[in-house]
Amino acid sequence: MGCGKGEYSVGLAKNNPNKNYIGVDIKGNRIWTGASEALNSKLNNVAFVRTRIDFIDHCFSENEVSEIWITFPDPQPQKTRARKRLTHMMFINRYKKFLKPGGLVHLKPTAPVFTNTL
């Protein structure tokens, strides 16, 4: 979700050729980069969908997705924009519609979670 230029989607596809990946983003010019890389690398296990996350539950069937990767979980740091975050309960409830029972949601932190300052 919110795959940006698709580097992570393409990287996962290269490292896991037996799994399928779908990068989702609203900006077509962003996902073009990942789609081009996938085509140039002849990857047949990665695709890209241009849509608003608001409509994501219309893109997949019930229990269709095993894992969701959110690589930039907090792109809206202002408190007033919390409803736009991909981790907002409004979106989590949409993901539940197509995530398989026992499915995973992976969050990649955008900043270190812990820093040791000895």
Secondary structure, 3 states (H helix, E strand, C coil): CCCCCCHHHHHHHHHCCCCCEEEEECCHHHHHHHHHHHHHCCCCCEEEEECCHHHHHHCCCCCCEEEEEECCCCCCCCHHHHHHCCCCHHHHHHHHHHEEEEEEEEECCCCCCCCCCC
